[in-house]
Structures are given as C-alpha cells and as structure tokens.
Amino acid sequence: MYIYVTIIRLPLITLQRPIRPSLRCLTTSQFTFPTAKKLKLCQAMKIFSSLLLASLVTTCSAFVPLNQVLNATPIKTRGRFAALKMVSRAEKENPYMEELKANARKIGGRGRGILASDESNATTGKRLEAVGVENTEENRRKWRELLYTAPGLGQYISGAIMFDETLYQKTAEGKPFVDVLAEQNIIPGIKVDTGLQNMFGTDGETATQGLDGLGDRCKAYYKQGARFAKWRAVLKVDDRDLPSEKAIWENAHALARYAAIAQENGLVPIVEPEVTLGPGAYSIERTAFISERVNSIVMNWLNRYDVVLDAILLKPNMILPGLDAPIASKEEVAKYTVQVMKRSIPPAVPSIHFLSGGMGEEEATLNLQQLQKEYPDAPWSLTFSYGRALQSSTLKTWSGKQENWKAAQDILVKLAQANSQAQLGQFVEGTHPDGKNAPVFISILRFVLGGCMRLISRQAVEVDVSIAQRKKSQKRPRCK
Ligand code: 13P
C-alpha cells in the first residue's frame, strides 16, 4: 500500500496537475524558448523530481518503520520542533511527585476514609456552644484531643483534616497532635482556604479566598507534618438559574490554582467542589445535571494548570434533591451519584471522598454503602470525608464533661467503623451506632412519630392536600 502510494500514485498525481501559474507567467515573459518546448522541459523536471522523492522515501522506509517516522519525537533537535512536550514540567520537575501519589493512594485506600475536623474557630465555637461548652482555645484543643486520641480510630480513618490552629496544638501531656495522628497511622491534613466571600452582582454566590501567600503557608504546613490539603468551593443550586456561569468558572479556576500550588509544595490537594445542599424543592435530576457540569469544568481547569490527577483527592457532594423536596431513596442517590462521577471524573483520580453535607449520620452511612452496590468495580475508591456525620453524636455525648470522654470516643470509633464497613459494602443495616446508642425512650418516640408521619402522609394523599404540605412533613433530618 505504502509502496503503491509513493512509487506509482505520486508521479501520476503530479502528471495530472497543471503547471503552476507563477511558473507559466515567468516562462512566457522572460524565457526565450518556444512555449511547447518549455512545457515539456518543466513536465520532465517534475516527473524526475517526483521519482527522486519517491525512491528516497521508499529507501528510508526500508530502514525505519513508517509508524516510527510518524510518531517520532524530535527530542534533541534544535529550533521550533525542540519544545514538543510529552509530560508537563509541573509533573517532571516536582521532587514530591512520587510521595504525593503514594500519599493519595494511602489516604484513599479501601476500608478507610477521612475525618473532617477542620472547622474554623467560629464554626467550632457555634457547635461547642450548642452543647454548652464555651468557645475558648483550650476547649477547642480539648475537643480535638478527644477526637484524635480515640483508641483504634486509625483502623477506619486514613486522614484527618485540621484547622490552622489545631495543626500546631498538643495534647494535655504535651504531645503534638501530628505525632498522635502518626501513631494511629492517620495522615495529618490541613484546610488552606481562608473562607468564602460573596460575589458582587450574584444571588448570594461565593468565591473561596486564600490564594495570596498560599505557597509559603503550604511550605510551613508541610514542615509541621501535614501531607494533604483541603480547599472548599461552594456552589449554590436552585431550580432556575443557580449556579451562575461566573460562579462556576471562578471557583473552578481557584480550585485548580490551589491544587497546583499544593502539589508544588508536597501536599496532596483535596479538590472540593461542593454543590451545596440548600433550601428549595429542586429535583435530584437538577443536582445531578449541575454537579456533572461543575465537576467537568473543574477537571478541565485542573488539566490547564498541569495538576496531576493521580495525586489529588476529590471531595464532592452526593447527589441529593433540595431540602424542601421529598427525600430521595438511597437507590436513587446512588444511581445519580455514580452516573455523575462516571461522566465527569477520570479513573486516574485514586479516590472520591464524599462530604456528609446535610445528611443524617445513618443516612450518610447507608448512602455510602449503596454506592458500592451501584458500582462495585468503580475505578476510584468511593469513600467518605465526613465532618458532621462523624462528630455530631460524639460532641453531644461529650458535652464538655470529663466523665463522658470515653463514651464520646467510643461513639466516634463506632461511627467511623460503620462508614468503613459501608465503604467495603459490609455494613449491616439496622446496626448504626446513631440509632443503637439512643436512649430507649428516644427510640420509642422515634418509632411512634415515624408511624404517625406515615399515617399522616397516607391520608394526605387520599384527601389530596397540597404538595407543599407533604414536603413539609417529609423534611430531611439535618446533622447539626
Ligand atoms: P460535612 O461532612 O459536615 O459536610 O463536612 C465536610 C467538610 O469538610 C466540608 O468541607
């Protein structure tokens, strides 16, 4: 085929083509040959040069296979061909690259997940105050000590995200938290964004702050023992026009720039594009549509910034309908969540750590388990990076009292274990520590109320009460 093209077809094509006008013009005005002679001479020259070229190519191809000629990379040639890139400089020149990939794999390993304990001082304060504990630096330190020293936590937790203040804190006995975590085989992580800023001219949409000085902060965090980072972008969704194009692009760009800086400084970036669970009756399909779009644009920006996907962790939302819509079944949540991830996240990303958002503790575990059933051979580990779903009951149990310390640690480890089992698809429904540990009278109350609610909603359908009333009765129980 190749020989046919070069030896037979090429000269034939040349013969069929007319002589170039420029040559014709030059010959008629300046040469003294008669026109017929000139044409013949030109034709002869063309045939000769075509044959010469064809034989040259054929001879070369006898020594070098054609596919090698076509795919050859002029690695050491000079001039404009010398810059053909096979790998980004950001990947090739990063001294941390192997360490980053290994840490990402370790954090995303099967059967474990992340404890998100990186709430700002203000948010931690609100949660402490809700259980009657004053928001002081010492109380925040105690609370984190309770979490990190829980015996056996490392069996189910691979990484713990900390806030700036916490990364430098120690136990009451003077042991740095980073060492406590290392002893539990838990990798310390650090939240590096500095919070949300309203975007002017939008319907309350936000841009995440913290790029200024980020490189220097990452260097200091690495020195202190952190090996991964977190940056949270929040996108509001409704059933009309949120999120705006402006908010998606702003947040995707910032996530990519942050991820590139984190990798440059040895921290595995958690990329968190949270399509946040908010008020409204928008459908689960709407969240799926928006999340797929957001994730895809984020991945595109990561590529533009040469972020190496094998060395990131993704922290998205599960796909849920708005808070005022009827609660979706775990099968529906898993179906849409898997669909979105398949469509938007490349398999090079080692693991996807879902946030618990507004889900209840048990709901978060059951949904996580269902994801494994929906996609058992997923290329990424589908796991968790839960904050409230691991901390709510723990904090309530502790309530700042020394005598509750051990009970609170017990419930934390049980919650982590339940989610670890769910990650492996081994959680037994009905055994969630959330329900199991509740005092008997609360369980009875729940049972009675649940029955009443079901009765009310059945009657509501019969008498055709307004949809709004039904939604109210099914409102999602939120993790506080
Ligand atoms: P929740 O699991 O409470 O949503 O928190 C996870 C988190 O870190 C959000 O950024």
Residues whose N, C-alpha, C, O or C-beta is under 5 A from the ligand:
A	BS01	13P	A116 R232 L355 S356 G357 S385 Y386 G387 R388 A389
